[in-house]
Amino acid sequence: MITKSEDVDVRIPLGPYRANKVAALTAHHSQVDMDDPFWKLMTDIESLGESFRLATGVPLPHGTATDLFEGLDLTP
């Protein structure tokens, strides 16, 4: 399923972790098809990141977040 950009609630840039993610997925051939043109394209994109939508709950008050835990009350 393709999610429209405006429907993304959390977008996490990989930044310095991008190489680690690509290496981890590459090491586990059951996770990706190394010959898939889409995979090759994704590993060439510098801004590879993760995008998420909220499944339930209150929408974030200020648009797209960059932290999955943003807005959560984590006090015991």
CHARMM-style PDB file with segment names, atoms N, HN, CA, C and O in Angstrom:
ATOM      1  N   MET     1       0.831  -1.175   0.000  1.00  0.00      PROA
ATOM      2  CA  MET     1       0.000   0.000   0.000  1.00  0.00      PROA
ATOM      3  C   MET     1       0.877   1.240   0.000  1.00  0.00      PROA
ATOM      4  O   MET     1       1.818   1.345   0.786  1.00  0.00      PROA
ATOM      5  N   ILE     2       0.573   2.155  -0.861  1.00  0.00      PROA
ATOM      6  HN  ILE     2      -0.192   2.070  -1.500  1.00  0.00      PROA
ATOM      7  CA  ILE     2       1.327   3.405  -0.937  1.00  0.00      PROA
ATOM      8  C   ILE     2       0.597   4.458  -0.107  1.00  0.00      PROA
ATOM      9  O   ILE     2      -0.606   4.668  -0.258  1.00  0.00      PROA
ATOM     10  N   THR     3       1.347   5.108   0.764  1.00  0.00      PROA
ATOM     11  HN  THR     3       2.325   4.938   0.886  1.00  0.00      PROA
ATOM     12  CA  THR     3       0.794   6.153   1.612  1.00  0.00      PROA
ATOM     13  C   THR     3       1.179   7.509   1.048  1.00  0.00      PROA
ATOM     14  O   THR     3       2.344   7.753   0.735  1.00  0.00      PROA
ATOM     15  N   LYS     4       0.204   8.384   0.921  1.00  0.00      PROA
ATOM     16  HN  LYS     4      -0.743   8.186   1.176  1.00  0.00      PROA
ATOM     17  CA  LYS     4       0.490   9.732   0.447  1.00  0.00      PROA
ATOM     18  C   LYS     4       1.363  10.441   1.470  1.00  0.00      PROA
ATOM     19  O   LYS     4       1.218  10.230   2.674  1.00  0.00      PROA
ATOM     20  N   SER     5       2.265  11.275   0.991  1.00  0.00      PROA
ATOM     21  HN  SER     5       2.383  11.447   0.013  1.00  0.00      PROA
ATOM     22  CA  SER     5       3.203  11.980   1.858  1.00  0.00      PROA
ATOM     23  C   SER     5       2.501  12.762   2.952  1.00  0.00      PROA
ATOM     24  O   SER     5       2.981  12.808   4.084  1.00  0.00      PROA
ATOM     25  N   GLU     6       1.362  13.385   2.627  1.00  0.00      PROA
ATOM     26  HN  GLU     6       0.972  13.348   1.707  1.00  0.00      PROA
ATOM     27  CA  GLU     6       0.666  14.192   3.637  1.00  0.00      PROA
ATOM     28  C   GLU     6       0.021  13.344   4.724  1.00  0.00      PROA
ATOM     29  O   GLU     6      -0.396  13.878   5.752  1.00  0.00      PROA
ATOM     30  N   ASP     7      -0.071  12.023   4.516  1.00  0.00      PROA
ATOM     31  HN  ASP     7       0.268  11.589   3.681  1.00  0.00      PROA
ATOM     32  CA  ASP     7      -0.638  11.133   5.525  1.00  0.00      PROA
ATOM     33  C   ASP     7       0.409  10.534   6.467  1.00  0.00      PROA
ATOM     34  O   ASP     7       0.057   9.821   7.407  1.00  0.00      PROA
ATOM     35  N   VAL     8       1.678  10.815   6.226  1.00  0.00      PROA
ATOM     36  HN  VAL     8       1.964  11.395   5.463  1.00  0.00      PROA
ATOM     37  CA  VAL     8       2.751  10.301   7.079  1.00  0.00      PROA
ATOM     38  C   VAL     8       2.764  11.098   8.380  1.00  0.00      PROA
ATOM     39  O   VAL     8       2.779  12.329   8.359  1.00  0.00      PROA
ATOM     40  N   ASP     9       2.757  10.397   9.506  1.00  0.00      PROA
ATOM     41  HN  ASP     9       2.745   9.397   9.523  1.00  0.00      PROA
ATOM     42  CA  ASP     9       2.756  11.047  10.812  1.00  0.00      PROA
ATOM     43  C   ASP     9       4.157  11.206  11.393  1.00  0.00      PROA
ATOM     44  O   ASP     9       4.448  12.195  12.065  1.00  0.00      PROA
ATOM     45  N   VAL    10       5.018  10.233  11.132  1.00  0.00      PROA
ATOM     46  HN  VAL    10       4.782   9.429  10.586  1.00  0.00      PROA
ATOM     47  CA  VAL    10       6.383  10.268  11.663  1.00  0.00      PROA
ATOM     48  C   VAL    10       7.339   9.902  10.542  1.00  0.00      PROA
ATOM     49  O   VAL    10       7.158   8.886   9.871  1.00  0.00      PROA
ATOM     50  N   ARG    11       8.349  10.722  10.340  1.00  0.00      PROA
ATOM     51  HN  ARG    11       8.496  11.547  10.886  1.00  0.00      PROA
ATOM     52  CA  ARG    11       9.379  10.459   9.329  1.00  0.00      PROA
ATOM     53  C   ARG    11      10.729  10.518  10.042  1.00  0.00      PROA
ATOM     54  O   ARG    11      11.125  11.563  10.558  1.00  0.00      PROA
ATOM     55  N   ILE    12      11.432   9.379  10.063  1.00  0.00      PROA
ATOM     56  HN  ILE    12      11.111   8.530   9.644  1.00  0.00      PROA
ATOM     57  CA  ILE    12      12.711   9.281  10.763  1.00  0.00      PROA
ATOM     58  C   ILE    12      13.842   9.227   9.728  1.00  0.00      PROA
ATOM     59  O   ILE    12      13.986   8.229   9.021  1.00  0.00      PROA
ATOM     60  N   PRO    13      14.639  10.287   9.637  1.00  0.00      PROA
ATOM     61  CA  PRO    13      15.777  10.235   8.720  1.00  0.00      PROA
ATOM     62  C   PRO    13      16.860   9.300   9.274  1.00  0.00      PROA
ATOM     63  O   PRO    13      17.103   9.278  10.481  1.00  0.00      PROA
ATOM     64  N   LEU    14      17.495   8.547   8.412  1.00  0.00      PROA
ATOM     65  HN  LEU    14      17.298   8.565   7.432  1.00  0.00      PROA
ATOM     66  CA  LEU    14      18.516   7.608   8.878  1.00  0.00      PROA
ATOM     67  C   LEU    14      19.868   8.265   9.083  1.00  0.00      PROA
ATOM     68  O   LEU    14      20.649   7.834   9.931  1.00  0.00      PROA
ATOM     69  N   GLY    15      20.148   9.301   8.316  1.00  0.00      PROA
ATOM     70  HN  GLY    15      19.513   9.651   7.627  1.00  0.00      PROA
ATOM     71  CA  GLY    15      21.405  10.028   8.493  1.00  0.00      PROA
ATOM     72  C   GLY    15      22.600   9.104   8.601  1.00  0.00      PROA
ATOM     73  O   GLY    15      22.878   8.338   7.679  1.00  0.00      PROA
ATOM     74  N   PRO    16      23.315   9.168   9.729  1.00  0.00      PROA
ATOM     75  CA  PRO    16      24.533   8.374   9.882  1.00  0.00      PROA
ATOM     76  C   PRO    16      24.276   6.874   9.999  1.00  0.00      PROA
ATOM     77  O   PRO    16      25.223   6.089   9.937  1.00  0.00      PROA
ATOM     78  N   TYR    17      23.018   6.452  10.168  1.00  0.00      PROA
ATOM     79  HN  TYR    17      22.248   7.089  10.219  1.00  0.00      PROA
ATOM     80  CA  TYR    17      22.700   5.029  10.323  1.00  0.00      PROA
ATOM     81  C   TYR    17      22.330   4.367   9.004  1.00  0.00      PROA
ATOM     82  O   TYR    17      22.100   3.158   8.965  1.00  0.00      PROA
ATOM     83  N   ARG    18      22.271   5.140   7.927  1.00  0.00      PROA
ATOM     84  HN  ARG    18      22.458   6.121   7.959  1.00  0.00      PROA
ATOM     85  CA  ARG    18      21.862   4.617   6.623  1.00  0.00      PROA
ATOM     86  C   ARG    18      22.715   3.422   6.196  1.00  0.00      PROA
ATOM     87  O   ARG    18      22.173   2.393   5.792  1.00  0.00      PROA
ATOM     88  N   ALA    19      24.026   3.542   6.280  1.00  0.00      PROA
ATOM     89  HN  ALA    19      24.466   4.378   6.609  1.00  0.00      PROA
ATOM     90  CA  ALA    19      24.931   2.459   5.863  1.00  0.00      PROA
ATOM     91  C   ALA    19      24.695   1.200   6.704  1.00  0.00      PROA
ATOM     92  O   ALA    19      24.758   0.087   6.184  1.00  0.00      PROA
ATOM     93  N   ASN    20      24.424   1.375   8.001  1.00  0.00      PROA
ATOM     94  HN  ASN    20      24.372   2.280   8.423  1.00  0.00      PROA
ATOM     95  CA  ASN    20      24.151   0.220   8.867  1.00  0.00      PROA
ATOM     96  C   ASN    20      22.880  -0.494   8.436  1.00  0.00      PROA
ATOM     97  O   ASN    20      22.839  -1.724   8.408  1.00  0.00      PROA
ATOM     98  N   LYS    21      21.835   0.271   8.098  1.00  0.00      PROA
ATOM     99  HN  LYS    21      21.869   1.270   8.121  1.00  0.00      PROA
ATOM    100  CA  LYS    21      20.576  -0.348   7.687  1.00  0.00      PROA
ATOM    101  C   LYS    21      20.759  -1.129   6.395  1.00  0.00      PROA
ATOM    102  O   LYS    21      20.308  -2.269   6.287  1.00  0.00      PROA
ATOM    103  N   VAL    22      21.412  -0.526   5.425  1.00  0.00      PROA
ATOM    104  HN  VAL    22      21.778   0.401   5.513  1.00  0.00      PROA
ATOM    105  CA  VAL    22      21.637  -1.203   4.147  1.00  0.00      PROA
ATOM    106  C   VAL    22      22.463  -2.465   4.358  1.00  0.00      PROA
ATOM    107  O   VAL    22      22.155  -3.507   3.780  1.00  0.00      PROA
ATOM    108  N   ALA    23      23.503  -2.385   5.173  1.00  0.00      PROA
ATOM    109  HN  ALA    23      23.753  -1.539   5.642  1.00  0.00      PROA
ATOM    110  CA  ALA    23      24.349  -3.559   5.441  1.00  0.00      PROA
ATOM    111  C   ALA    23      23.556  -4.665   6.139  1.00  0.00      PROA
ATOM    112  O   ALA    23      23.706  -5.842   5.810  1.00  0.00      PROA
ATOM    113  N   ALA    24      22.718  -4.289   7.097  1.00  0.00      PROA
ATOM    114  HN  ALA    24      22.596  -3.333   7.365  1.00  0.00      PROA
ATOM    115  CA  ALA    24      21.925  -5.287   7.829  1.00  0.00      PROA
ATOM    116  C   ALA    24      20.940  -5.991   6.901  1.00  0.00      PROA
ATOM    117  O   ALA    24      20.824  -7.216   6.936  1.00  0.00      PROA
ATOM    118  N   LEU    25      20.233  -5.228   6.076  1.00  0.00      PROA
ATOM    119  HN  LEU    25      20.327  -4.233   6.048  1.00  0.00      PROA
ATOM    120  CA  LEU    25      19.281  -5.843   5.152  1.00  0.00      PROA
ATOM    121  C   LEU    25      19.993  -6.688   4.100  1.00  0.00      PROA
ATOM    122  O   LEU    25      19.501  -7.748   3.713  1.00  0.00      PROA
ATOM    123  N   THR    26      21.132  -6.226   3.647  1.00  0.00      PROA
ATOM    124  HN  THR    26      21.532  -5.365   3.962  1.00  0.00      PROA
ATOM    125  CA  THR    26      21.898  -6.969   2.654  1.00  0.00      PROA
ATOM    126  C   THR    26      22.386  -8.302   3.230  1.00  0.00      PROA
ATOM    127  O   THR    26      22.451  -9.302   2.516  1.00  0.00      PROA
ATOM    128  N   ALA    27      22.729  -8.313   4.521  1.00  0.00      PROA
ATOM    129  HN  ALA    27      22.676  -7.500   5.101  1.00  0.00      PROA
ATOM    130  CA  ALA    27      23.226  -9.531   5.161  1.00  0.00      PROA
ATOM    131  C   ALA    27      22.130 -10.576   5.342  1.00  0.00      PROA
ATOM    132  O   ALA    27      22.423 -11.759   5.515  1.00  0.00      PROA
ATOM    133  N   HSD    28      20.885 -10.150   5.303  1.00  0.00      PROA
ATOM    134  HN  HSD    28      20.647  -9.189   5.162  1.00  0.00      PROA
ATOM    135  CA  HSD    28      19.762 -11.065   5.507  1.00  0.00      PROA
ATOM    136  C   HSD    28      18.965 -11.163   4.211  1.00  0.00      PROA
ATOM    137  O   HSD    28      17.992 -10.437   4.006  1.00  0.00      PROA
ATOM    138  N   HSD    29      19.393 -12.064   3.352  1.00  0.00      PROA
ATOM    139  HN  HSD    29      20.183 -12.653   3.518  1.00  0.00      PROA
ATOM    140  CA  HSD    29      18.808 -12.178   2.016  1.00  0.00      PROA
ATOM    141  C   HSD    29      17.322 -12.496   2.028  1.00  0.00      PROA
ATOM    142  O   HSD    29      16.639 -12.274   1.028  1.00  0.00      PROA
ATOM    143  N   SER    30      16.805 -13.010   3.138  1.00  0.00      PROA
ATOM    144  HN  SER    30      17.359 -13.191   3.950  1.00  0.00      PROA
ATOM    145  CA  SER    30      15.370 -13.283   3.198  1.00  0.00      PROA
ATOM    146  C   SER    30      14.566 -11.987   3.319  1.00  0.00      PROA
ATOM    147  O   SER    30      13.353 -11.999   3.110  1.00  0.00      PROA
ATOM    148  N   GLN    31      15.214 -10.883   3.648  1.00  0.00      PROA
ATOM    149  HN  GLN    31      16.200 -10.874   3.818  1.00  0.00      PROA
ATOM    150  CA  GLN    31      14.523  -9.615   3.838  1.00  0.00      PROA
ATOM    151  C   GLN    31      14.324  -8.843   2.537  1.00  0.00      PROA
ATOM    152  O   GLN    31      13.323  -8.146   2.373  1.00  0.00      PROA
ATOM    153  N   VAL    32      15.262  -8.966   1.626  1.00  0.00      PROA
ATOM    154  HN  VAL    32      16.075  -9.532   1.759  1.00  0.00      PROA
ATOM    155  CA  VAL    32      15.190  -8.214   0.365  1.00  0.00      PROA
ATOM    156  C   VAL    32      15.677  -9.068  -0.792  1.00  0.00      PROA
ATOM    157  O   VAL    32      16.493  -9.974  -0.615  1.00  0.00      PROA
ATOM    158  N   ASP    33      15.169  -8.768  -1.968  1.00  0.00      PROA
ATOM    159  HN  ASP    33      14.506  -8.033  -2.111  1.00  0.00      PROA
ATOM    160  CA  ASP    33      15.639  -9.397  -3.198  1.00  0.00      PROA
ATOM    161  C   ASP    33      16.698  -8.479  -3.781  1.00  0.00      PROA
ATOM    162  O   ASP    33      16.387  -7.408  -4.303  1.00  0.00      PROA
ATOM    163  N   MET    34      17.950  -8.904  -3.690  1.00  0.00      PROA
ATOM    164  HN  MET    34      18.203  -9.773  -3.266  1.00  0.00      PROA
ATOM    165  CA  MET    34      19.061  -8.059  -4.106  1.00  0.00      PROA
ATOM    166  C   MET    34      19.025  -7.690  -5.592  1.00  0.00      PROA
ATOM    167  O   MET    34      19.659  -6.718  -6.003  1.00  0.00      PROA
ATOM    168  N   ASP    35      18.294  -8.454  -6.392  1.00  0.00      PROA
ATOM    169  HN  ASP    35      17.779  -9.243  -6.058  1.00  0.00      PROA
ATOM    170  CA  ASP    35      18.205  -8.170  -7.826  1.00  0.00      PROA
ATOM    171  C   ASP    35      17.014  -7.287  -8.179  1.00  0.00      PROA
ATOM    172  O   ASP    35      16.846  -6.907  -9.338  1.00  0.00      PROA
ATOM    173  N   ASP    36      16.197  -6.963  -7.202  1.00  0.00      PROA
ATOM    174  HN  ASP    36      16.334  -7.272  -6.260  1.00  0.00      PROA
ATOM    175  CA  ASP    36      15.028  -6.121  -7.432  1.00  0.00      PROA
ATOM    176  C   ASP    36      15.487  -4.699  -7.759  1.00  0.00      PROA
ATOM    177  O   ASP    36      16.233  -4.102  -6.983  1.00  0.00      PROA
ATOM    178  N   PRO    37      15.053  -4.151  -8.896  1.00  0.00      PROA
ATOM    179  CA  PRO    37      15.461  -2.783  -9.263  1.00  0.00      PROA
ATOM    180  C   PRO    37      15.056  -1.751  -8.205  1.00  0.00      PROA
ATOM    181  O   PRO    37      15.767  -0.767  -8.000  1.00  0.00      PROA
ATOM    182  N   PHE    38      13.916  -1.968  -7.532  1.00  0.00      PROA
ATOM    183  HN  PHE    38      13.338  -2.767  -7.699  1.00  0.00      PROA
ATOM    184  CA  PHE    38      13.485  -1.045  -6.488  1.00  0.00      PROA
ATOM    185  C   PHE    38      14.485  -1.022  -5.338  1.00  0.00      PROA
ATOM    186  O   PHE    38      14.818   0.046  -4.824  1.00  0.00      PROA
ATOM    187  N   TRP    39      14.966  -2.198  -4.931  1.00  0.00      PROA
ATOM    188  HN  TRP    39      14.695  -3.066  -5.348  1.00  0.00      PROA
ATOM    189  CA  TRP    39      15.967  -2.269  -3.857  1.00  0.00      PROA
ATOM    190  C   TRP    39      17.234  -1.539  -4.257  1.00  0.00      PROA
ATOM    191  O   TRP    39      17.800  -0.793  -3.458  1.00  0.00      PROA
ATOM    192  N   LYS    40      17.683  -1.745  -5.483  1.00  0.00      PROA
ATOM    193  HN  LYS    40      17.223  -2.351  -6.132  1.00  0.00      PROA
ATOM    194  CA  LYS    40      18.901  -1.064  -5.943  1.00  0.00      PROA
ATOM    195  C   LYS    40      18.714   0.445  -5.923  1.00  0.00      PROA
ATOM    196  O   LYS    40      19.624   1.182  -5.542  1.00  0.00      PROA
ATOM    197  N   LEU    41      17.536   0.907  -6.335  1.00  0.00      PROA
ATOM    198  HN  LEU    41      16.798   0.309  -6.645  1.00  0.00      PROA
ATOM    199  CA  LEU    41      17.247   2.340  -6.311  1.00  0.00      PROA
ATOM    200  C   LEU    41      17.267   2.861  -4.876  1.00  0.00      PROA
ATOM    201  O   LEU    41      17.855   3.907  -4.603  1.00  0.00      PROA
ATOM    202  N   MET    42      16.627   2.136  -3.960  1.00  0.00      PROA
ATOM    203  HN  MET    42      16.149   1.286  -4.181  1.00  0.00      PROA
ATOM    204  CA  MET    42      16.552   2.583  -2.573  1.00  0.00      PROA
ATOM    205  C   MET    42      17.915   2.641  -1.898  1.00  0.00      PROA
ATOM    206  O   MET    42      18.142   3.515  -1.061  1.00  0.00      PROA
ATOM    207  N   THR    43      18.814   1.751  -2.232  1.00  0.00      PROA
ATOM    208  HN  THR    43      18.630   1.042  -2.912  1.00  0.00      PROA
ATOM    209  CA  THR    43      20.131   1.775  -1.592  1.00  0.00      PROA
ATOM    210  C   THR    43      21.007   2.877  -2.160  1.00  0.00      PROA
ATOM    211  O   THR    43      22.029   3.225  -1.569  1.00  0.00      PROA
ATOM    212  N   ASP    44      20.615   3.434  -3.312  1.00  0.00      PROA
ATOM    213  HN  ASP    44      19.785   3.152  -3.792  1.00  0.00      PROA
ATOM    214  CA  ASP    44      21.368   4.537  -3.903  1.00  0.00      PROA
ATOM    215  C   ASP    44      20.885   5.897  -3.406  1.00  0.00      PROA
ATOM    216  O   ASP    44      21.579   6.898  -3.581  1.00  0.00      PROA
ATOM    217  N   ILE    45      19.720   5.944  -2.798  1.00  0.00      PROA
ATOM    218  HN  ILE    45      19.155   5.130  -2.656  1.00  0.00      PROA
ATOM    219  CA  ILE    45      19.159   7.218  -2.350  1.00  0.00      PROA
ATOM    220  C   ILE    45      19.784   7.601  -1.016  1.00  0.00      PROA
ATOM    221  O   ILE    45      19.744   6.835  -0.053  1.00  0.00      PROA
ATOM    222  N   GLU    46      20.357   8.785  -0.975  1.00  0.00      PROA
ATOM    223  HN  GLU    46      20.389   9.407  -1.757  1.00  0.00      PROA
ATOM    224  CA  GLU    46      21.030   9.248   0.237  1.00  0.00      PROA
ATOM    225  C   GLU    46      20.065   9.491   1.390  1.00  0.00      PROA
ATOM    226  O   GLU    46      20.447   9.348   2.551  1.00  0.00      PROA
ATOM    227  N   SER    47      18.830   9.854   1.092  1.00  0.00      PROA
ATOM    228  HN  SER    47      18.520   9.971   0.149  1.00  0.00      PROA
ATOM    229  CA  SER    47      17.903  10.231   2.154  1.00  0.00      PROA
ATOM    230  C   SER    47      17.029   9.071   2.613  1.00  0.00      PROA
ATOM    231  O   SER    47      15.926   9.292   3.114  1.00  0.00      PROA
ATOM    232  N   LEU    48      17.504   7.842   2.449  1.00  0.00      PROA
ATOM    233  HN  LEU    48      18.400   7.663   2.042  1.00  0.00      PROA
ATOM    234  CA  LEU    48      16.733   6.682   2.879  1.00  0.00      PROA
ATOM    235  C   LEU    48      16.341   6.840   4.339  1.00  0.00      PROA
ATOM    236  O   LEU    48      17.179   7.131   5.192  1.00  0.00      PROA
ATOM    237  N   GLY    49      15.065   6.645   4.616  1.00  0.00      PROA
ATOM    238  HN  GLY    49      14.383   6.408   3.924  1.00  0.00      PROA
ATOM    239  CA  GLY    49      14.581   6.807   5.986  1.00  0.00      PROA
ATOM    240  C   GLY    49      13.378   5.928   6.225  1.00  0.00      PROA
ATOM    241  O   GLY    49      13.042   5.086   5.393  1.00  0.00      PROA
ATOM    242  N   GLU    50      12.736   6.117   7.341  1.00  0.00      PROA
ATOM    243  HN  GLU    50      13.010   6.801   8.017  1.00  0.00      PROA
ATOM    244  CA  GLU    50      11.554   5.348   7.725  1.00  0.00      PROA
ATOM    245  C   GLU    50      10.382   6.304   7.858  1.00  0.00      PROA
ATOM    246  O   GLU    50      10.530   7.406   8.386  1.00  0.00      PROA
ATOM    247  N   SER    51       9.218   5.883   7.379  1.00  0.00      PROA
ATOM    248  HN  SER    51       9.098   4.988   6.950  1.00  0.00      PROA
ATOM    249  CA  SER    51       7.998   6.679   7.515  1.00  0.00      PROA
ATOM    250  C   SER    51       6.922   5.817   8.156  1.00  0.00      PROA
ATOM    251  O   SER    51       6.813   4.624   7.872  1.00  0.00      PROA
ATOM    252  N   PHE    52       6.125   6.437   9.029  1.00  0.00      PROA
ATOM    253  HN  PHE    52       6.213   7.406   9.260  1.00  0.00      PROA
ATOM    254  CA  PHE    52       5.097   5.716   9.764  1.00  0.00      PROA
ATOM    255  C   PHE    52       3.805   6.511   9.797  1.00  0.00      PROA
ATOM    256  O   PHE    52       3.813   7.740   9.724  1.00  0.00      PROA
ATOM    257  N   ARG    53       2.685   5.788   9.908  1.00  0.00      PROA
ATOM    258  HN  ARG    53       2.679   4.789   9.967  1.00  0.00      PROA
ATOM    259  CA  ARG    53       1.377   6.389  10.148  1.00  0.00      PROA
ATOM    260  C   ARG    53       0.885   5.901  11.491  1.00  0.00      PROA
ATOM    261  O   ARG    53       1.158   4.768  11.888  1.00  0.00      PROA
ATOM    262  N   LEU    54       0.158   6.759  12.194  1.00  0.00      PROA
ATOM    263  HN  LEU    54      -0.064   7.680  11.872  1.00  0.00      PROA
ATOM    264  CA  LEU    54      -0.446   6.343  13.452  1.00  0.00      PROA
ATOM    265  C   LEU    54      -1.625   5.433  13.148  1.00  0.00      PROA
ATOM    266  O   LEU    54      -2.460   5.758  12.304  1.00  0.00      PROA
ATOM    267  N   ALA    55      -1.698   4.303  13.823  1.00  0.00      PROA
ATOM    268  HN  ALA    55      -1.019   4.039  14.508  1.00  0.00      PROA
ATOM    269  CA  ALA    55      -2.801   3.366  13.610  1.00  0.00      PROA
ATOM    270  C   ALA    55      -4.012   3.750  14.449  1.00  0.00      PROA
ATOM    271  O   ALA    55      -5.151   3.472  14.073  1.00  0.00      PROA
ATOM    272  N   THR    56      -3.765   4.378  15.563  1.00  0.00      PROA
ATOM    273  HN  THR    56      -2.840   4.605  15.868  1.00  0.00      PROA
ATOM    274  CA  THR    56      -4.851   4.767  16.465  1.00  0.00      PROA
ATOM    275  C   THR    56      -4.347   5.889  17.361  1.00  0.00      PROA
ATOM    276  O   THR    56      -3.153   6.189  17.374  1.00  0.00      PROA
ATOM    277  N   GLY    57      -5.223   6.485  18.084  1.00  0.00      PROA
ATOM    278  HN  GLY    57      -6.193   6.241  18.073  1.00  0.00      PROA
ATOM    279  CA  GLY    57      -4.826   7.525  19.026  1.00  0.00      PROA
ATOM    280  C   GLY    57      -5.053   8.919  18.478  1.00  0.00      PROA
ATOM    281  O   GLY    57      -5.655   9.103  17.420  1.00  0.00      PROA
ATOM    282  N   VAL    58      -4.564   9.884  19.211  1.00  0.00      PROA
ATOM    283  HN  VAL    58      -4.074   9.734  20.070  1.00  0.00      PROA
ATOM    284  CA  VAL    58      -4.732  11.287  18.865  1.00  0.00      PROA
ATOM    285  C   VAL    58      -3.629  11.703  17.900  1.00  0.00      PROA
ATOM    286  O   VAL    58      -2.454  11.436  18.148  1.00  0.00      PROA
ATOM    287  N   PRO    59      -4.001  12.357  16.798  1.00  0.00      PROA
ATOM    288  CA  PRO    59      -2.964  12.810  15.858  1.00  0.00      PROA
ATOM    289  C   PRO    59      -1.985  13.772  16.529  1.00  0.00      PROA
ATOM    290  O   PRO    59      -2.337  14.467  17.482  1.00  0.00      PROA
ATOM    291  N   LEU    60      -0.776  13.803  16.028  1.00  0.00      PROA
ATOM    292  HN  LEU    60      -0.490  13.239  15.253  1.00  0.00      PROA
ATOM    293  CA  LEU    60       0.226  14.719  16.569  1.00  0.00      PROA
ATOM    294  C   LEU    60      -0.222  16.156  16.292  1.00  0.00      PROA
ATOM    295  O   LEU    60      -0.681  16.455  15.190  1.00  0.00      PROA
ATOM    296  N   PRO    61      -0.096  17.041  17.275  1.00  0.00      PROA
ATOM    297  CA  PRO    61      -0.650  18.388  17.139  1.00  0.00      PROA
ATOM    298  C   PRO    61       0.074  19.291  16.147  1.00  0.00      PROA
ATOM    299  O   PRO    61      -0.498  20.287  15.705  1.00  0.00      PROA
ATOM    300  N   HSD    62       1.288  18.979  15.793  1.00  0.00      PROA
ATOM    301  HN  HSD    62       1.752  18.169  16.152  1.00  0.00      PROA
ATOM    302  CA  HSD    62       2.056  19.920  14.978  1.00  0.00      PROA
ATOM    303  C   HSD    62       2.591  19.315  13.680  1.00  0.00      PROA
ATOM    304  O   HSD    62       3.619  19.766  13.175  1.00  0.00      PROA
ATOM    305  N   GLY    63       1.933  18.331  13.145  1.00  0.00      PROA
ATOM    306  HN  GLY    63       1.098  17.965  13.555  1.00  0.00      PROA
ATOM    307  CA  GLY    63       2.354  17.767  11.868  1.00  0.00      PROA
ATOM    308  C   GLY    63       3.320  16.616  12.021  1.00  0.00      PROA
ATOM    309  O   GLY    63       3.313  15.921  13.037  1.00  0.00      PROA
ATOM    310  N   THR    64       4.151  16.412  11.016  1.00  0.00      PROA
ATOM    311  HN  THR    64       4.156  16.976  10.191  1.00  0.00      PROA
ATOM    312  CA  THR    64       5.058  15.268  10.960  1.00  0.00      PROA
ATOM    313  C   THR    64       6.136  15.352  12.036  1.00  0.00      PROA
ATOM    314  O   THR    64       6.800  16.378  12.183  1.00  0.00      PROA
ATOM    315  N   ALA    65       6.302  14.271  12.779  1.00  0.00      PROA
ATOM    316  HN  ALA    65       5.762  13.438  12.659  1.00  0.00      PROA
ATOM    317  CA  ALA    65       7.313  14.189  13.835  1.00  0.00      PROA
ATOM    318  C   ALA    65       8.550  13.474  13.304  1.00  0.00      PROA
ATOM    319  O   ALA    65       8.505  12.847  12.246  1.00  0.00      PROA
ATOM    320  N   THR    66       9.647  13.568  14.036  1.00  0.00      PROA
ATOM    321  HN  THR    66       9.684  14.077  14.896  1.00  0.00      PROA
ATOM    322  CA  THR    66      10.878  12.853  13.683  1.00  0.00      PROA
ATOM    323  C   THR    66      11.292  11.891  14.797  1.00  0.00      PROA
ATOM    324  O   THR    66      12.415  11.386  14.804  1.00  0.00      PROA
ATOM    325  N   ASP    67      10.375  11.642  15.741  1.00  0.00      PROA
ATOM    326  HN  ASP    67       9.463  12.053  15.736  1.00  0.00      PROA
ATOM    327  CA  ASP    67      10.643  10.762  16.873  1.00  0.00      PROA
ATOM    328  C   ASP    67       9.386   9.938  17.125  1.00  0.00      PROA
ATOM    329  O   ASP    67       8.311  10.502  17.329  1.00  0.00      PROA
ATOM    330  N   LEU    68       9.505   8.624  17.114  1.00  0.00      PROA
ATOM    331  HN  LEU    68      10.379   8.166  16.949  1.00  0.00      PROA
ATOM    332  CA  LEU    68       8.340   7.761  17.331  1.00  0.00      PROA
ATOM    333  C   LEU    68       7.710   7.954  18.704  1.00  0.00      PROA
ATOM    334  O   LEU    68       6.529   7.654  18.881  1.00  0.00      PROA
ATOM    335  N   PHE    69       8.457   8.440  19.664  1.00  0.00      PROA
ATOM    336  HN  PHE    69       9.416   8.683  19.521  1.00  0.00      PROA
ATOM    337  CA  PHE    69       7.955   8.603  21.027  1.00  0.00      PROA
ATOM    338  C   PHE    69       7.515  10.035  21.326  1.00  0.00      PROA
ATOM    339  O   PHE    69       7.125  10.338  22.453  1.00  0.00      PROA
ATOM    340  N   GLU    70       7.574  10.907  20.336  1.00  0.00      PROA
ATOM    341  HN  GLU    70       7.891  10.661  19.420  1.00  0.00      PROA
ATOM    342  CA  GLU    70       7.205  12.293  20.538  1.00  0.00      PROA
ATOM    343  C   GLU    70       5.758  12.405  21.020  1.00  0.00      PROA
ATOM    344  O   GLU    70       4.852  11.788  20.460  1.00  0.00      PROA
ATOM    345  N   GLY    71       5.566  13.194  22.057  1.00  0.00      PROA
ATOM    346  HN  GLY    71       6.303  13.694  22.512  1.00  0.00      PROA
ATOM    347  CA  GLY    71       4.231  13.430  22.568  1.00  0.00      PROA
ATOM    348  C   GLY    71       3.746  12.411  23.582  1.00  0.00      PROA
ATOM    349  O   GLY    71       2.684  12.599  24.177  1.00  0.00      PROA
ATOM    350  N   LEU    72       4.494  11.337  23.796  1.00  0.00      PROA
ATOM    351  HN  LEU    72       5.356  11.184  23.313  1.00  0.00      PROA
ATOM    352  CA  LEU    72       4.075  10.329  24.775  1.00  0.00      PROA
ATOM    353  C   LEU    72       4.471  10.764  26.179  1.00  0.00      PROA
ATOM    354  O   LEU    72       5.553  11.315  26.385  1.00  0.00      PROA
ATOM    355  N   ASP    73       3.608  10.521  27.123  1.00  0.00      PROA
ATOM    356  HN  ASP    73       2.729  10.074  26.956  1.00  0.00      PROA
ATOM    357  CA  ASP    73       3.924  10.794  28.520  1.00  0.00      PROA
ATOM    358  C   ASP    73       4.589   9.534  29.057  1.00  0.00      PROA
ATOM    359  O   ASP    73       3.921   8.523  29.276  1.00  0.00      PROA
ATOM    360  N   LEU    74       5.894   9.587  29.270  1.00  0.00      PROA
ATOM    361  HN  LEU    74       6.437  10.408  29.092  1.00  0.00      PROA
ATOM    362  CA  LEU    74       6.649   8.422  29.709  1.00  0.00      PROA
ATOM    363  C   LEU    74       6.944   8.440  31.204  1.00  0.00      PROA
ATOM    364  O   LEU    74       7.801   7.693  31.677  1.00  0.00      PROA
ATOM    365  N   THR    75       6.232   9.296  31.954  1.00  0.00      PROA
ATOM    366  HN  THR    75       5.536   9.903  31.569  1.00  0.00      PROA
ATOM    367  CA  THR    75       6.451   9.312  33.386  1.00  0.00      PROA
ATOM    368  C   THR    75       5.803   8.094  34.039  1.00  0.00      PROA
ATOM    369  O   THR    75       4.714   7.684  33.639  1.00  0.00      PROA
ATOM    370  N   PRO    76       6.465   7.515  35.039  1.00  0.00      PROA
ATOM    371  CA  PRO    76       5.923   6.314  35.689  1.00  0.00      PROA
ATOM    372  C   PRO    76       4.681   6.603  36.505  1.00  0.00      PROA
ATOM    373  OT1 PRO    76       4.113   5.693  37.108  1.00  0.00      PROA
TER     374      PRO     76
END
